[in-house]
C-alpha cells in the first residue's frame, strides 16, 4: 500500500484537513469504494455515494492503514486495540472510536 493512494491526505502520515493532531495517523479503506480516506468527511468530499459499513463477518479484511509505518491492518486487529498500531506501536487517536459506527458494524 502506498501513501499516495490515500485520498484526502495532506501529509505523509495520512492526516487530513479535518483531523491534524499528532495521533491522527490512520486511514480507513471504505467498503463502498475500496478506497482509503483519512476520515468520513474526506470520503464525503471526494465521492458521490453513501458510506457502506464493513459487516462483522468482514473483520478479517485489511482496511486500516497506519500512516506511521505504512502497513495495513485488519479491521479486527484495529478494533482489538484502536489506540496503537499493532505493527509499529505508533499511537492512534483514541477518539476515533466515536466514529467507528460510521465505518464498521458493531
Secondary structure as GFF3:
##gff-version 3
##sequence-region A 1 106
A	DSSP	three_ten_helix	3	5	.	.	.	ID=ss1
A	DSSP	beta_strand	6	7	.	.	.	ID=ss2
A	DSSP	beta_strand	26	30	.	.	.	ID=ss3
A	DSSP	beta_strand	35	37	.	.	.	ID=ss4
A	DSSP	alpha_helix	40	46	.	.	.	ID=ss5
A	DSSP	three_ten_helix	56	58	.	.	.	ID=ss6
A	DSSP	beta_strand	62	66	.	.	.	ID=ss7
A	DSSP	beta_strand	72	74	.	.	.	ID=ss8
A	DSSP	alpha_helix	75	80	.	.	.	ID=ss9
A	DSSP	three_ten_helix	94	99	.	.	.	ID=ss10
A	DSSP	alpha_helix	100	103	.	.	.	ID=ss11
###
